[in-house]
């Protein structure tokens, strides 16, 4: 992988009332550290001029996503496991739990593909079912 990469994140969040697909493509920075593929990129909050810095760490059996800036928090994904963390939002802290139902991570010479199917809960109450697909590539086209 090159140091400069393109990051495409597709997400679909389905709750009882609605389904919200999103897709974002943005430049990022790749490096390999402590056995993890690490990607840094920025995310702009929808409808706001606030930026969150994202650090994505991917290994063969786990993915970690850390947000700092407008929103602060971490999400952890590991197939068949639940992870609870504190998420700091502008209006206060909440506890988020990810229950990763299925996860596939593929590392290639020129791209990394991450597919995660998970349930998201907040304060022990199911909020949504989610699909997240992330592509990190050397391709700027």
LUMSE-257248 format. One record per atom (N, C-alpha, C): residue number from 1; residue in three letters; atom name; x, y, z. Coordinates in steps of 0.001 Angstrom, whole numbers, plus 500000, padded with zeros to 6 digits. Each point is the difference from the previous one (the first is absolute). Layout:
! residues N
+-----+------+------+--------+--------+--------+
! seq ! type ! atom !      x !      y !      z !
+-----+------+------+--------+--------+--------+
! NUM !  ALA !   CA !      X !      Y !      Z !
...
+-----+------+------+--------+--------+--------+
! end
This chain:
! residues 141
+-----+------+------+--------+--------+--------+
! seq ! type ! atom !      x !      y !      z !
+-----+------+------+--------+--------+--------+
!   1 !  UNK !    N ! 500845 ! 498812 ! 500000 !
!   1 !  UNK !   CA ! 499155 ! 501188 ! 500000 !
!   1 !  UNK !    C ! 500886 ! 501246 ! 500000 !
!   2 !  UNK !    N ! 499520 ! 501011 ! 499309 !
!   2 !  UNK !   CA ! 500645 ! 501306 ! 500034 !
!   2 !  UNK !    C ! 499652 ! 500698 ! 501307 !
!   3 !  UNK !    N ! 500781 ! 500995 ! 500350 !
!   3 !  UNK !   CA ! 499685 ! 500775 ! 501196 !
!   3 !  UNK !    C ! 498708 ! 500797 ! 499803 !
!   4 !  UNK !    N ! 499810 ! 500590 ! 498811 !
!   4 !  UNK !   CA ! 498774 ! 500736 ! 499687 !
!   4 !  UNK !    C ! 499007 ! 499050 ! 499353 !
!   5 !  UNK !    N ! 498800 ! 499933 ! 500558 !
!   5 !  UNK !   CA ! 498981 ! 499066 ! 499516 !
!   5 !  UNK !    C ! 498655 ! 500711 ! 499866 !
!   6 !  UNK !    N ! 499073 ! 499328 ! 499331 !
!   6 !  UNK !   CA ! 498610 ! 500456 ! 499949 !
!   6 !  UNK !    C ! 499185 ! 499060 ! 500884 !
!   7 !  UNK !    N ! 499121 ! 500570 ! 500788 !
!   7 !  UNK !   CA ! 499159 ! 499235 ! 500912 !
!   7 !  UNK !    C ! 498553 ! 500192 ! 499568 !
!   8 !  UNK !    N ! 499310 ! 498897 ! 499716 !
!   8 !  UNK !   CA ! 498580 ! 500047 ! 499691 !
!   8 !  UNK !    C ! 499264 ! 499231 ! 501079 !
!   9 !  UNK !    N ! 499053 ! 500670 ! 500641 !
!   9 !  UNK !   CA ! 499207 ! 499379 ! 501056 !
!   9 !  UNK !    C ! 498544 ! 500001 ! 499556 !
!  10 !  UNK !    N ! 499420 ! 498808 ! 499917 !
!  10 !  UNK !   CA ! 498575 ! 499855 ! 499738 !
!  10 !  UNK !    C ! 499372 ! 499457 ! 501263 !
!  11 !  UNK !    N ! 498946 ! 500634 ! 500458 !
!  11 !  UNK !   CA ! 499312 ! 499529 ! 501190 !
!  11 !  UNK !    C ! 498506 ! 500019 ! 499798 !
!  12 !  UNK !    N ! 499351 ! 499016 ! 500558 !
!  12 !  UNK !   CA ! 498539 ! 499962 ! 499978 !
!  12 !  UNK !    C ! 499533 ! 499671 ! 501406 !
!  13 !  UNK !    N ! 499212 ! 500910 ! 500552 !
!  13 !  UNK !   CA ! 499477 ! 499860 ! 501353 !
!  13 !  UNK !    C ! 498491 ! 499800 ! 499892 !
!  14 !  UNK !    N ! 499517 ! 498879 ! 500506 !
!  14 !  UNK !   CA ! 498575 ! 499702 ! 499937 !
!  14 !  UNK !    C ! 499445 ! 499922 ! 501417 !
!  15 !  UNK !    N ! 499043 ! 500892 ! 500285 !
!  15 !  UNK !   CA ! 499316 ! 499966 ! 501295 !
!  15 !  UNK !    C ! 498561 ! 499594 ! 499745 !
!  16 !  UNK !    N ! 499185 ! 499980 ! 501041 !
!  16 !  UNK !   CA ! 498600 ! 499619 ! 499851 !
!  16 !  UNK !    C ! 499256 ! 500927 ! 499036 !
!  17 !  UNK !    N ! 500382 ! 501257 ! 499971 !
!  17 !  UNK !   CA ! 499248 ! 500981 ! 499224 !
!  17 !  UNK !    C ! 500567 ! 500263 ! 498607 !
!  18 !  UNK !    N ! 501313 ! 499882 ! 499833 !
!  18 !  UNK !   CA ! 500590 ! 500433 ! 498740 !
!  18 !  UNK !    C ! 501323 ! 499314 ! 499703 !
!  19 !  UNK !    N ! 500467 ! 500212 ! 498772 !
!  19 !  UNK !   CA ! 501276 ! 499483 ! 499542 !
!  19 !  UNK !    C ! 500787 ! 501161 ! 499402 !
!  20 !  UNK !    N ! 501239 ! 500187 ! 500447 !
!  20 !  UNK !   CA ! 500788 ! 501141 ! 499577 !
!  20 !  UNK !    C ! 501321 ! 499572 ! 499377 !
!  21 !  UNK !    N ! 500086 ! 499889 ! 498650 !
!  21 !  UNK !   CA ! 501294 ! 499691 ! 499398 !
!  21 !  UNK !    C ! 500839 ! 501271 ! 499836 !
!  22 !  UNK !    N ! 501300 ! 499859 ! 500192 !
!  22 !  UNK !   CA ! 500930 ! 501102 ! 499757 !
!  22 !  UNK !    C ! 501210 ! 499447 ! 499273 !
!  23 !  UNK !    N ! 500662 ! 500857 ! 499235 !
!  23 !  UNK !   CA ! 501265 ! 499621 ! 499368 !
!  23 !  UNK !    C ! 500879 ! 501229 ! 499945 !
!  24 !  UNK !    N ! 501236 ! 499843 ! 500448 !
!  24 !  UNK !   CA ! 500955 ! 501094 ! 500050 !
!  24 !  UNK !    C ! 501325 ! 499500 ! 499446 !
!  25 !  UNK !    N ! 500630 ! 500814 ! 499154 !
!  25 !  UNK !   CA ! 501347 ! 499720 ! 499513 !
!  25 !  UNK !    C ! 500871 ! 501187 ! 500362 !
!  26 !  UNK !    N ! 501145 ! 499723 ! 500598 !
!  26 !  UNK !   CA ! 500868 ! 501071 ! 500483 !
!  26 !  UNK !    C ! 501458 ! 499524 ! 499978 !
!  27 !  UNK !    N ! 500951 ! 500909 ! 499873 !
!  27 !  UNK !   CA ! 501404 ! 499590 ! 500074 !
!  27 !  UNK !    C ! 500372 ! 499621 ! 501431 !
!  28 !  UNK !    N ! 500989 ! 499128 ! 500105 !
!  28 !  UNK !   CA ! 500469 ! 499577 ! 501312 !
!  28 !  UNK !    C ! 501479 ! 499687 ! 499974 !
!  29 !  UNK !    N ! 500497 ! 499612 ! 501150 !
!  29 !  UNK !   CA ! 501417 ! 499656 ! 500158 !
!  29 !  UNK !    C ! 500096 ! 498589 ! 500576 !
!  30 !  UNK !    N ! 500806 ! 499152 ! 499361 !
!  30 !  UNK !   CA ! 500166 ! 498608 ! 500409 !
!  30 !  UNK !    C ! 501371 ! 499781 ! 500633 !
!  31 !  UNK !    N ! 500024 ! 499158 ! 501045 !
!  31 !  UNK !   CA ! 501259 ! 499494 ! 500542 !
!  31 !  UNK !    C ! 499719 ! 498677 ! 500703 !
!  32 !  UNK !    N ! 501060 ! 499232 ! 500229 !
!  32 !  UNK !   CA ! 499894 ! 498702 ! 500664 !
!  32 !  UNK !    C ! 500751 ! 500092 ! 501314 !
!  33 !  UNK !    N ! 499319 ! 499641 ! 501117 !
!  33 !  UNK !   CA ! 500608 ! 500135 ! 501319 !
!  33 !  UNK !    C ! 499480 ! 498915 ! 500933 !
!  34 !  UNK !    N ! 500905 ! 499344 ! 500711 !
!  34 !  UNK !   CA ! 499646 ! 498976 ! 500988 !
!  34 !  UNK !    C ! 499050 ! 498940 ! 499449 !
!  35 !  UNK !    N ! 500244 ! 499559 ! 498773 !
!  35 !  UNK !   CA ! 499191 ! 498953 ! 499394 !
!  35 !  UNK !    C ! 498641 ! 500441 ! 499501 !
!  36 !  UNK !    N ! 499735 ! 501310 ! 499984 !
!  36 !  UNK !   CA ! 498707 ! 500529 ! 499566 !
!  36 !  UNK !    C ! 500200 ! 500939 ! 498806 !
!  37 !  UNK !    N ! 499056 ! 499929 ! 499053 !
!  37 !  UNK !   CA ! 499952 ! 500938 ! 498888 !
!  37 !  UNK !    C ! 499255 ! 501222 ! 500512 !
!  38 !  UNK !    N ! 500635 ! 501174 ! 499968 !
!  38 !  UNK !   CA ! 499438 ! 501212 ! 500585 !
!  38 !  UNK !    C ! 499722 ! 501027 ! 498907 !
!  39 !  UNK !    N ! 498832 ! 500601 ! 500059 !
!  39 !  UNK !   CA ! 499595 ! 500994 ! 499024 !
!  39 !  UNK !    C ! 499425 ! 501195 ! 500745 !
!  40 !  UNK !    N ! 500522 ! 501184 ! 499702 !
!  40 !  UNK !   CA ! 499488 ! 501246 ! 500570 !
!  40 !  UNK !    C ! 499269 ! 500771 ! 498909 !
!  41 !  UNK !    N ! 498817 ! 500516 ! 500344 !
!  41 !  UNK !   CA ! 499270 ! 500863 ! 499076 !
!  41 !  UNK !    C ! 499047 ! 500882 ! 500793 !
!  42 !  UNK !    N ! 499483 ! 501037 ! 499344 !
!  42 !  UNK !   CA ! 499081 ! 500939 ! 500639 !
!  42 !  UNK !    C ! 498582 ! 499757 ! 499514 !
!  43 !  UNK !    N ! 499042 ! 500257 ! 500891 !
!  43 !  UNK !   CA ! 498584 ! 499857 ! 499683 !
!  43 !  UNK !    C ! 499294 ! 501283 ! 500428 !
!  44 !  UNK !    N ! 499190 ! 500560 ! 499104 !
!  44 !  UNK !   CA ! 499250 ! 501208 ! 500312 !
!  44 !  UNK !    C ! 498604 ! 499594 ! 500443 !
!  45 !  UNK !    N ! 499549 ! 500517 ! 501131 !
!  45 !  UNK !   CA ! 498663 ! 499691 ! 500509 !
!  45 !  UNK !    C ! 498960 ! 500526 ! 499025 !
!  46 !  UNK !    N ! 499018 ! 499168 ! 499683 !
!  46 !  UNK !   CA ! 498961 ! 500360 ! 499044 !
!  46 !  UNK !    C ! 499235 ! 501230 ! 500471 !
!  47 !  UNK !    N ! 499921 ! 501014 ! 499111 !
!  47 !  UNK !   CA ! 499254 ! 501216 ! 500311 !
!  47 !  UNK !    C ! 500737 ! 500955 ! 500924 !
!  48 !  UNK !    N ! 501257 ! 499696 ! 500304 !
!  48 !  UNK !   CA ! 500773 ! 500844 ! 500910 !
!  48 !  UNK !    C ! 501380 ! 500221 ! 499392 !
!  49 !  UNK !    N ! 500714 ! 500974 ! 500510 !
!  49 !  UNK !   CA ! 501364 ! 500237 ! 499552 !
!  49 !  UNK !    C ! 500997 ! 499447 ! 501012 !
!  50 !  UNK !    N ! 499594 ! 498982 ! 500728 !
!  50 !  UNK !   CA ! 500841 ! 499402 ! 501027 !
!  50 !  UNK !    C ! 500704 ! 498765 ! 499443 !
!  51 !  UNK !    N ! 501275 ! 499860 ! 500309 !
!  51 !  UNK !   CA ! 500800 ! 498885 ! 499487 !
!  51 !  UNK !    C ! 500355 ! 499052 ! 501131 !
!  52 !  UNK !    N ! 499907 ! 498712 ! 499706 !
!  52 !  UNK !   CA ! 500512 ! 498964 ! 500890 !
!  52 !  UNK !    C ! 501171 ! 499321 ! 499292 !
!  53 !  UNK !    N ! 501064 ! 499762 ! 500746 !
!  53 !  UNK !   CA ! 501142 ! 499269 ! 499482 !
!  53 !  UNK !    C ! 499777 ! 498522 ! 500295 !
!  54 !  UNK !    N ! 500160 ! 499157 ! 498995 !
!  54 !  UNK !   CA ! 499774 ! 498570 ! 500145 !
!  54 !  UNK !    C ! 501331 ! 499278 ! 499915 !
!  55 !  UNK !    N ! 500224 ! 499084 ! 500922 !
!  55 !  UNK !   CA ! 501120 ! 499061 ! 499925 !
!  55 !  UNK !    C ! 499394 ! 498612 ! 499950 !
!  56 !  UNK !    N ! 500175 ! 499343 ! 498877 !
!  56 !  UNK !   CA ! 499486 ! 498653 ! 499783 !
!  56 !  UNK !    C ! 501169 ! 499035 ! 500080 !
!  57 !  UNK !    N ! 499884 ! 498986 ! 500859 !
!  57 !  UNK !   CA ! 501031 ! 498967 ! 500122 !
!  57 !  UNK !    C ! 499359 ! 498670 ! 499648 !
!  58 !  UNK !    N ! 500608 ! 499284 ! 499054 !
!  58 !  UNK !   CA ! 499436 ! 498733 ! 499540 !
!  58 !  UNK !    C ! 501029 ! 498892 ! 500106 !
!  59 !  UNK !    N ! 499582 ! 498912 ! 500611 !
!  59 !  UNK !   CA ! 500777 ! 498779 ! 500065 !
!  59 !  UNK !    C ! 499165 ! 498874 ! 499424 !
!  60 !  UNK !    N ! 500526 ! 498796 ! 499928 !
!  60 !  UNK !   CA ! 499246 ! 498901 ! 499396 !
!  60 !  UNK !    C ! 498712 ! 499646 ! 500744 !
!  61 !  UNK !    N ! 499938 ! 500255 ! 501317 !
!  61 !  UNK !   CA ! 498814 ! 499600 ! 500766 !
!  61 !  UNK !    C ! 499386 ! 501116 ! 500834 !
!  62 !  UNK !    N ! 500454 ! 501259 ! 499781 !
!  62 !  UNK !   CA ! 499393 ! 501116 ! 500724 !
!  62 !  UNK !    C ! 500200 ! 501300 ! 499238 !
!  63 !  UNK !    N ! 499054 ! 500918 ! 500225 !
!  63 !  UNK !   CA ! 500057 ! 501344 ! 499436 !
!  63 !  UNK !    C ! 499661 ! 500970 ! 501114 !
!  64 !  UNK !    N ! 500789 ! 501056 ! 500111 !
!  64 !  UNK !   CA ! 499770 ! 501044 ! 500998 !
!  64 !  UNK !    C ! 499838 ! 501327 ! 499270 !
!  65 !  UNK !    N ! 499006 ! 500789 ! 500399 !
!  65 !  UNK !   CA ! 499778 ! 501313 ! 499401 !
!  65 !  UNK !    C ! 499944 ! 501031 ! 501121 !
!  66 !  UNK !    N ! 500972 ! 500924 ! 499996 !
!  66 !  UNK !   CA ! 500081 ! 501043 ! 501019 !
!  66 !  UNK !    C ! 499698 ! 501348 ! 499357 !
!  67 !  UNK !    N ! 499058 ! 500738 ! 500590 !
!  67 !  UNK !   CA ! 499627 ! 501339 ! 499527 !
!  67 !  UNK !    C ! 500438 ! 501021 ! 501041 !
!  68 !  UNK !    N ! 500605 ! 501092 ! 499527 !
!  68 !  UNK !   CA ! 500336 ! 501126 ! 500872 !
!  68 !  UNK !    C ! 499609 ! 501281 ! 499287 !
!  69 !  UNK !    N ! 499655 ! 501016 ! 500754 !
!  69 !  UNK !   CA ! 499592 ! 501276 ! 499419 !
!  69 !  UNK !    C ! 498590 ! 500330 ! 500413 !
!  70 !  UNK !    N ! 499115 ! 500209 ! 499011 !
!  70 !  UNK !   CA ! 498599 ! 500330 ! 500269 !
!  70 !  UNK !    C ! 499322 ! 498896 ! 500811 !
!  71 !  UNK !    N ! 500304 ! 498758 ! 499654 !
!  71 !  UNK !   CA ! 499506 ! 498827 ! 500732 !
!  71 !  UNK !    C ! 501213 ! 499221 ! 500477 !
!  72 !  UNK !    N ! 499979 ! 499534 ! 501247 !
!  72 !  UNK !   CA ! 501106 ! 499217 ! 500548 !
!  72 !  UNK !    C ! 499486 ! 498641 ! 500450 !
!  73 !  UNK !    N ! 500669 ! 498960 ! 499554 !
!  73 !  UNK !   CA ! 499599 ! 498660 ! 500423 !
!  73 !  UNK !    C ! 500697 ! 498933 ! 499197 !
!  74 !  UNK !    N ! 499796 ! 498774 ! 500404 !
!  74 !  UNK !   CA ! 500604 ! 498859 ! 499336 !
!  74 !  UNK !    C ! 498948 ! 498930 ! 499779 !
!  75 !  UNK !    N ! 500096 ! 499343 ! 498847 !
!  75 !  UNK !   CA ! 499181 ! 498832 ! 499720 !
!  75 !  UNK !    C ! 500939 ! 498840 ! 499717 !
!  76 !  UNK !    N ! 499652 ! 498832 ! 500529 !
!  76 !  UNK !   CA ! 500799 ! 498797 ! 499811 !
!  76 !  UNK !    C ! 499147 ! 498935 ! 499333 !
!  77 !  UNK !    N ! 500600 ! 499302 ! 499052 !
!  77 !  UNK !   CA ! 499297 ! 498942 ! 499279 !
!  77 !  UNK !    C ! 500853 ! 498746 ! 499993 !
!  78 !  UNK !    N ! 499406 ! 498894 ! 500382 !
!  78 !  UNK !   CA ! 500639 ! 498690 ! 499964 !
!  78 !  UNK !    C ! 498869 ! 498984 ! 499876 !
!  79 !  UNK !    N ! 500028 ! 499195 ! 498950 !
!  79 !  UNK !   CA ! 498878 ! 499117 ! 499688 !
!  79 !  UNK !    C ! 499589 ! 499140 ! 501191 !
!  80 !  UNK !    N ! 498679 ! 500014 ! 500287 !
!  80 !  UNK !   CA ! 499444 ! 499202 ! 501073 !
!  80 !  UNK !    C ! 500171 ! 500598 ! 501383 !
!  81 !  UNK !    N ! 500495 ! 501238 ! 500069 !
!  81 !  UNK !   CA ! 500256 ! 500609 ! 501309 !
!  81 !  UNK !    C ! 499269 ! 501325 ! 500141 !
!  82 !  UNK !    N ! 499717 ! 500331 ! 501265 !
!  82 !  UNK !   CA ! 499390 ! 501291 ! 500344 !
!  82 !  UNK !    C ! 501049 ! 500868 ! 500683 !
!  83 !  UNK !    N ! 500007 ! 501290 ! 499664 !
!  83 !  UNK !   CA ! 500922 ! 500956 ! 500615 !
!  83 !  UNK !    C ! 499212 ! 501241 ! 500395 !
!  84 !  UNK !    N ! 500168 ! 500452 ! 501249 !
!  84 !  UNK !   CA ! 499328 ! 501201 ! 500485 !
!  84 !  UNK !    C ! 501043 ! 501069 ! 500293 !
!  85 !  UNK !    N ! 499741 ! 501224 ! 499508 !
!  85 !  UNK !   CA ! 500901 ! 501124 ! 500241 !
!  85 !  UNK !    C ! 499176 ! 501253 ! 500271 !
!  86 !  UNK !    N ! 500651 ! 500995 ! 500560 !
!  86 !  UNK !   CA ! 499380 ! 501293 ! 500228 !
!  86 !  UNK !    C ! 500215 ! 500852 ! 498751 !
!  87 !  UNK !    N ! 498977 ! 500692 ! 499578 !
!  87 !  UNK !   CA ! 500046 ! 500865 ! 498827 !
!  87 !  UNK !    C ! 499648 ! 501404 ! 500454 !
!  88 !  UNK !    N ! 500889 ! 500962 ! 499757 !
!  88 !  UNK !   CA ! 499818 ! 501378 ! 500444 !
!  88 !  UNK !    C ! 499429 ! 500838 ! 498856 !
!  89 !  UNK !    N ! 498769 ! 500445 ! 500158 !
!  89 !  UNK !   CA ! 499320 ! 500833 ! 499015 !
!  89 !  UNK !    C ! 499874 ! 501424 ! 500548 !
!  90 !  UNK !    N ! 499690 ! 500980 ! 499157 !
!  90 !  UNK !   CA ! 499893 ! 501385 ! 500495 !
!  90 !  UNK !    C ! 498999 ! 500164 ! 501141 !
!  91 !  UNK !    N ! 498978 ! 499131 ! 500069 !
!  91 !  UNK !   CA ! 498987 ! 500142 ! 501054 !
!  91 !  UNK !    C ! 500246 ! 499089 ! 501196 !
!  92 !  UNK !    N ! 501112 ! 499242 ! 499995 !
!  92 !  UNK !   CA ! 500333 ! 499153 ! 501149 !
!  92 !  UNK !    C ! 500497 ! 498623 ! 499581 !
!  93 !  UNK !    N ! 500335 ! 499171 ! 500990 !
!  93 !  UNK !   CA ! 500527 ! 498663 ! 499745 !
!  93 !  UNK !    C ! 498880 ! 498969 ! 499920 !
!  94 !  UNK !    N ! 500189 ! 499025 ! 499126 !
!  94 !  UNK !   CA ! 499094 ! 498860 ! 499909 !
!  94 !  UNK !    C ! 500852 ! 498736 ! 499917 !
!  95 !  UNK !    N ! 499394 ! 498870 ! 500316 !
!  95 !  UNK !   CA ! 500697 ! 498725 ! 499898 !
!  95 !  UNK !    C ! 499486 ! 499267 ! 498773 !
!  96 !  UNK !    N ! 500923 ! 499644 ! 499112 !
!  96 !  UNK !   CA ! 499678 ! 499319 ! 498754 !
!  96 !  UNK !    C ! 500549 ! 498580 ! 500064 !
!  97 !  UNK !    N ! 499190 ! 499044 ! 499531 !
!  97 !  UNK !   CA ! 500441 ! 498605 ! 499931 !
!  97 !  UNK !    C ! 499870 ! 499532 ! 498559 !
!  98 !  UNK !    N ! 501076 ! 499433 ! 499486 !
!  98 !  UNK !   CA ! 499959 ! 499369 ! 498686 !
!  98 !  UNK !    C ! 499971 ! 498493 ! 500202 !
!  99 !  UNK !    N ! 499089 ! 499340 ! 499305 !
!  99 !  UNK !   CA ! 499912 ! 498542 ! 499979 !
!  99 !  UNK !    C ! 500298 ! 499597 ! 498561 !
! 100 !  UNK !    N ! 501225 ! 499570 ! 499737 !
! 100 !  UNK !   CA ! 500439 ! 499705 ! 498638 !
! 100 !  UNK !    C ! 499531 ! 498609 ! 499609 !
! 101 !  UNK !    N ! 499068 ! 499968 ! 499063 !
! 101 !  UNK !   CA ! 499442 ! 498723 ! 499538 !
! 101 !  UNK !    C ! 500906 ! 499338 ! 498972 !
! 102 !  UNK !    N ! 500529 ! 500814 ! 499090 !
! 102 !  UNK !   CA ! 500861 ! 499457 ! 498947 !
! 102 !  UNK !    C ! 501016 ! 501062 ! 499612 !
! 103 !  UNK !    N ! 501239 ! 499555 ! 499739 !
! 103 !  UNK !   CA ! 501039 ! 500940 ! 499617 !
! 103 !  UNK !    C ! 500989 ! 499303 ! 499066 !
! 104 !  UNK !    N ! 500325 ! 500663 ! 498909 !
! 104 !  UNK !   CA ! 501000 ! 499503 ! 499058 !
! 104 !  UNK !    C ! 500991 ! 501113 ! 499732 !
! 105 !  UNK !    N ! 501288 ! 499692 ! 500142 !
! 105 !  UNK !   CA ! 501057 ! 500961 ! 499729 !
! 105 !  UNK !    C ! 500958 ! 499342 ! 499014 !
! 106 !  UNK !    N ! 500244 ! 500662 ! 498869 !
! 106 !  UNK !   CA ! 500898 ! 499467 ! 498971 !
! 106 !  UNK !    C ! 501100 ! 501028 ! 499732 !
! 107 !  UNK !    N ! 501242 ! 499541 ! 500111 !
! 107 !  UNK !   CA ! 501148 ! 500868 ! 499794 !
! 107 !  UNK !    C ! 500652 ! 499649 ! 498668 !
! 108 !  UNK !    N ! 500056 ! 500962 ! 499096 !
! 108 !  UNK !   CA ! 500681 ! 499813 ! 498724 !
! 108 !  UNK !    C ! 501170 ! 500949 ! 499901 !
! 109 !  UNK !    N ! 500756 ! 499855 ! 498931 !
! 109 !  UNK !   CA ! 501164 ! 500858 ! 499812 !
! 109 !  UNK !    C ! 499609 ! 501451 ! 499760 !
! 110 !  UNK !    N ! 498877 ! 500198 ! 499280 !
! 110 !  UNK !   CA ! 499575 ! 501346 ! 499646 !
! 110 !  UNK !    C ! 498682 ! 500433 ! 500641 !
! 111 !  UNK !    N ! 499378 ! 499128 ! 500795 !
! 111 !  UNK !   CA ! 498759 ! 500387 ! 500655 !
! 111 !  UNK !    C ! 499709 ! 499125 ! 501217 !
! 112 !  UNK !    N ! 499192 ! 500559 ! 500888 !
! 112 !  UNK !   CA ! 499493 ! 499286 ! 501165 !
! 112 !  UNK !    C ! 498486 ! 500108 ! 499933 !
! 113 !  UNK !    N ! 499313 ! 498876 ! 500155 !
! 113 !  UNK !   CA ! 498538 ! 499971 ! 500000 !
! 113 !  UNK !    C ! 499509 ! 499517 ! 501350 !
! 114 !  UNK !    N ! 499078 ! 500750 ! 500594 !
! 114 !  UNK !   CA ! 499448 ! 499669 ! 501308 !
! 114 !  UNK !    C ! 498483 ! 499995 ! 499888 !
! 115 !  UNK !    N ! 499369 ! 498897 ! 500350 !
! 115 !  UNK !   CA ! 498532 ! 499889 ! 500027 !
! 115 !  UNK !    C ! 499589 ! 499598 ! 501403 !
! 116 !  UNK !    N ! 499110 ! 500794 ! 500610 !
! 116 !  UNK !   CA ! 499563 ! 499729 ! 501367 !
! 116 !  UNK !    C ! 498474 ! 500072 ! 500060 !
! 117 !  UNK !    N ! 499388 ! 498979 ! 500574 !
! 117 !  UNK !   CA ! 498556 ! 499955 ! 500254 !
! 117 !  UNK !    C ! 499857 ! 499968 ! 501520 !
! 118 !  UNK !    N ! 499355 ! 501028 ! 500568 !
! 118 !  UNK !   CA ! 499930 ! 500084 ! 501454 !
! 118 !  UNK !    C ! 498704 ! 500644 ! 500480 !
! 119 !  UNK !    N ! 499699 ! 499724 ! 501254 !
! 119 !  UNK !   CA ! 498880 ! 500633 ! 500681 !
! 119 !  UNK !    C ! 500573 ! 501059 ! 500927 !
! 120 !  UNK !    N ! 499350 ! 501160 ! 500051 !
! 120 !  UNK !   CA ! 500431 ! 501080 ! 500865 !
! 120 !  UNK !    C ! 498961 ! 500211 ! 501083 !
! 121 !  UNK !    N ! 500463 ! 500047 ! 501248 !
! 121 !  UNK !   CA ! 499122 ! 500260 ! 501143 !
! 121 !  UNK !    C ! 500520 ! 501218 ! 500749 !
! 122 !  UNK !    N ! 499079 ! 500709 ! 500643 !
! 122 !  UNK !   CA ! 500364 ! 501155 ! 500802 !
! 122 !  UNK !    C ! 499332 ! 499849 ! 501354 !
! 123 !  UNK !    N ! 500801 ! 500072 ! 501054 !
! 123 !  UNK !   CA ! 499487 ! 499831 ! 501356 !
! 123 !  UNK !    C ! 499165 ! 498716 ! 500106 !
! 124 !  UNK !    N ! 500514 ! 498914 ! 499444 !
! 124 !  UNK !   CA ! 499398 ! 498661 ! 500033 !
! 124 !  UNK !    C ! 498689 ! 499885 ! 499223 !
! 125 !  UNK !    N ! 499715 ! 500935 ! 499093 !
! 125 !  UNK !   CA ! 498804 ! 499922 ! 499169 !
! 125 !  UNK !    C ! 500408 ! 499989 ! 498527 !
! 126 !  UNK !    N ! 499499 ! 498996 ! 499253 !
! 126 !  UNK !   CA ! 500336 ! 499875 ! 498583 !
! 126 !  UNK !    C ! 499549 ! 501251 ! 499254 !
! 127 !  UNK !    N ! 500932 ! 500570 ! 499223 !
! 127 !  UNK !   CA ! 499717 ! 501201 ! 499224 !
! 127 !  UNK !    C ! 499828 ! 499666 ! 498521 !
! 128 !  UNK !    N ! 500928 ! 499183 ! 499458 !
! 128 !  UNK !   CA ! 499956 ! 499754 ! 498564 !
! 128 !  UNK !    C ! 500826 ! 498774 ! 499620 !
! 129 !  UNK !    N ! 499689 ! 499496 ! 498801 !
! 129 !  UNK !   CA ! 500830 ! 498998 ! 499331 !
! 129 !  UNK !    C ! 500807 ! 500762 ! 498966 !
! 130 !  UNK !    N ! 501279 ! 499641 ! 499851 !
! 130 !  UNK !   CA ! 500897 ! 500794 ! 499170 !
! 130 !  UNK !    C ! 500857 ! 499131 ! 499097 !
! 131 !  UNK !    N ! 500269 ! 500546 ! 498833 !
! 131 !  UNK !   CA ! 500981 ! 499418 ! 499093 !
! 131 !  UNK !    C ! 500987 ! 501103 ! 499684 !
! 132 !  UNK !    N ! 501291 ! 499688 ! 500126 !
! 132 !  UNK !   CA ! 501036 ! 500964 ! 499666 !
! 132 !  UNK !    C ! 500997 ! 499307 ! 499075 !
! 133 !  UNK !    N ! 500262 ! 500646 ! 498857 !
! 133 !  UNK !   CA ! 500978 ! 499497 ! 499044 !
! 133 !  UNK !    C ! 501031 ! 501100 ! 499806 !
! 134 !  UNK !    N ! 501257 ! 499643 ! 500203 !
! 134 !  UNK !   CA ! 501087 ! 500973 ! 499888 !
! 134 !  UNK !    C ! 501000 ! 499481 ! 498976 !
! 135 !  UNK !    N ! 500389 ! 500880 ! 499087 !
! 135 !  UNK !   CA ! 501021 ! 499663 ! 498999 !
! 135 !  UNK !    C ! 501111 ! 501017 ! 500121 !
! 136 !  UNK !    N ! 501214 ! 499533 ! 500247 !
! 136 !  UNK !   CA ! 501178 ! 500852 ! 500045 !
! 136 !  UNK !    C ! 500835 ! 499596 ! 498803 !
! 137 !  UNK !    N ! 500321 ! 500961 ! 499140 !
! 137 !  UNK !   CA ! 500716 ! 499633 ! 498778 !
! 137 !  UNK !    C ! 501031 ! 501053 ! 499602 !
! 138 !  UNK !    N ! 500956 ! 499546 ! 499163 !
! 138 !  UNK !   CA ! 500968 ! 500894 ! 499405 !
! 138 !  UNK !    C ! 499401 ! 500752 ! 498820 !
! 139 !  UNK !    N ! 498839 ! 499573 ! 499543 !
! 139 !  UNK !   CA ! 499350 ! 500518 ! 498798 !
! 139 !  UNK !    C ! 499307 ! 501326 ! 500281 !
! 140 !  UNK !    N ! 500385 ! 501038 ! 499306 !
! 140 !  UNK !   CA ! 499368 ! 501304 ! 500153 !
! 140 !  UNK !    C ! 498933 ! 500239 ! 498944 !
! 141 !  UNK !    N ! 499667 ! 498996 ! 499205 !
! 141 !  UNK !   CA ! 498973 ! 500158 ! 498944 !
! 141 !  UNK !    C ! 498654 ! 499627 ! 500500 !
+-----+------+------+--------+--------+--------+
! end
